[in-house]
Amino acid sequence: MVIPIPAIARDNGEPTDFAKGARPVMVILIVLQLALGCCRLYILDIFGGVWTIVLGCFGIWAYAGDRGPYLSDLMFWGLLTFFCMWIFDLIMFLERVFKNHAPLFISSSQQEESPFKHNFASSILIAALLIDISVPVFAIIVYKERRFNLEAHHILYDDPSNVSGSHQQGGDSFTAFQGYSGNRDHRAMGIEHKLTTDIYLLCCMKAGSLSGNSDIAQSPWLEITSEEGIYAAPVDHVLFGGDEHLKAHTSGHSLPSGLTQRDRLDSLTKTYAAMVRAFDEVGLDVFLESSCLIGYVRHNGNPIPWDMDIDIGLLQEDCRRVFPNGNDEMYRKVSALLGPRYSVEKMGCDCGDRCEGDDGRMVGHVADKRTGFGVDIFSYATVTAEELRPWQHDGRRWLQRIRDRDDYTFPEEALLPLQNTTFAGVDGVLIPNKPRLFSSYEYGSNLEIHPFPWGFLAYSSMHALGYCIVILYLILEFPDSWADKRVPYWYYTALCLAVFRGGVQSLSVGILVNLMPRSSSCRSHQSLSRALRIAFNVYLLYVFRVVLKSLWAQVMEIFVNGARPDKVYTICIGSTHCYDFHL
């Protein structure tokens, strides 16, 4: 009897009537998977969308590879993960119904901003509940039938030491499957087992994330992937400095639980608005400075999304003219104008009797009693003839921050005359005459977003176009077999698409796409693949534009246009000792 020996995880014998009838069901399920995946991507369920499409592609491969409804072991275990996804979808469904106290479907009369999007998301969730349970049930039925079919045939596997030829056994002969390589298929089987393990690891990550109603990546360095994510992050997030830094910026006040960065900025803005009104009433000009001024220049008149306080400045000579009786008079009048909501912890034209450490350069601090977040006040004075630096003898008037550890000095025309503008919705705000020049004397000419962590994590996210290019590339470069050297690159590219977000996702996917071995198929196939790869690399340059712009500005600052003459580098040791160096 001649029996062809199949490759590992291939079926033996003729398909049964049940298997033949299951073919249309398999096609329907594949189509439903792909359609559901696209819909999930539309509602920004990136994990569910990518993995639904990936498993749908596995189904196409199994069907096109003449496996029919019989699925390889990897395909079976891959579909079994839909059981886990069904549980996750069920949790989301219950949260949507009970926890959020919102109906599944609404009408335009219920004053919802986007009833279509809400209803569409609910429909997709219900469809996912149905499909995610029907796919594994069908897979188990087919797999069980496959096992019965295999047990009904006596399968003789090839001896790896003899990969071709004929053998005699009990008068019967069989012919080995031509082209079969024991080492190759054992290696392919090892890859299947490795990828199956990774799939379950991925499911565990997804389970942990959904139970906390947050993204898959639970590392604090991966949670923030957009500017909106910065606003939604807790105020004690590690990227804001953690709990210790939070306590230093709240002056020992007890914080309400659950505060986000948006809550902090709202509190700071209200405190700042109250101070603007108070100083305007007493007739003292105070102006925006430091990181808040950079926010005004760089973020369209708003604070930097990750800022932790608001800094304002005043001219010492103006302050002493308005408050001739000294710091006590200033403290008393400003406290009365601010009212009981705010705590005036320090207020004066100079540091007074609190001039130790950081208190020496800070002449005032006002905090919101309900949150502890506050506004710092700095004082500026004219640089005397004895204090002029060697590079300042140019006939101009120079100003400096009093008792500043960084030797912050600048020409008068950078500050005066002050401009009237709006900051974070607060009218009547005063800013320096030349905001960018004023800031550059403190921070250097590079006022762009720092490449890391903010530029990389929050401003380097892929969007719909990037996903489309990568998915098309993955479909085009789908491996021919498990022995194909593209398998790990293909798999981990899809994994990174599903797991990561922000710059981590963009960088990891970009590396894998460029490292993936090229296909050995026809020339037109290679040309299209190369075009998609080039298009994705161009798109990556756009995605990382914030990082690249910042790096270029840093190079220009160092080698071309240092902001402060003869002072290019400033190195700070600890938090109180800073030193300037020149080329």
Secondary structure as GFF3:
##gff-version 3
##sequence-region A 1 583
A	DSSP	alpha_helix	17	42	.	.	.	ID=ss1
A	DSSP	alpha_helix	46	62	.	.	.	ID=ss2
A	DSSP	pi_helix	63	67	.	.	.	ID=ss3
A	DSSP	alpha_helix	73	94	.	.	.	ID=ss4
A	DSSP	pi_helix	95	99	.	.	.	ID=ss5
A	DSSP	three_ten_helix	108	110	.	.	.	ID=ss6
A	DSSP	alpha_helix	115	151	.	.	.	ID=ss7
A	DSSP	beta_strand	166	169	.	.	.	ID=ss8
A	DSSP	beta_strand	172	175	.	.	.	ID=ss9
A	DSSP	alpha_helix	182	211	.	.	.	ID=ss10
A	DSSP	alpha_helix	220	223	.	.	.	ID=ss11
A	DSSP	alpha_helix	227	232	.	.	.	ID=ss12
A	DSSP	three_ten_helix	238	240	.	.	.	ID=ss13
A	DSSP	alpha_helix	242	248	.	.	.	ID=ss14
A	DSSP	alpha_helix	261	282	.	.	.	ID=ss15
A	DSSP	beta_strand	287	288	.	.	.	ID=ss16
A	DSSP	alpha_helix	290	298	.	.	.	ID=ss17
A	DSSP	beta_strand	310	315	.	.	.	ID=ss18
A	DSSP	alpha_helix	316	322	.	.	.	ID=ss19
A	DSSP	alpha_helix	327	338	.	.	.	ID=ss20
A	DSSP	beta_strand	342	346	.	.	.	ID=ss21
A	DSSP	three_ten_helix	357	360	.	.	.	ID=ss22
A	DSSP	beta_strand	362	368	.	.	.	ID=ss23
A	DSSP	beta_strand	374	382	.	.	.	ID=ss24
A	DSSP	three_ten_helix	385	387	.	.	.	ID=ss25
A	DSSP	three_ten_helix	390	392	.	.	.	ID=ss26
A	DSSP	beta_strand	398	401	.	.	.	ID=ss27
A	DSSP	beta_strand	409	411	.	.	.	ID=ss28
A	DSSP	alpha_helix	412	415	.	.	.	ID=ss29
A	DSSP	beta_strand	419	423	.	.	.	ID=ss30
A	DSSP	beta_strand	426	431	.	.	.	ID=ss31
A	DSSP	alpha_helix	435	443	.	.	.	ID=ss32
A	DSSP	pi_helix	451	455	.	.	.	ID=ss33
A	DSSP	alpha_helix	456	458	.	.	.	ID=ss34
A	DSSP	alpha_helix	464	476	.	.	.	ID=ss35
A	DSSP	alpha_helix	487	499	.	.	.	ID=ss36
A	DSSP	alpha_helix	502	515	.	.	.	ID=ss37
A	DSSP	alpha_helix	523	543	.	.	.	ID=ss38
A	DSSP	alpha_helix	545	559	.	.	.	ID=ss39
A	DSSP	beta_strand	569	573	.	.	.	ID=ss40
A	DSSP	beta_strand	577	581	.	.	.	ID=ss41
###
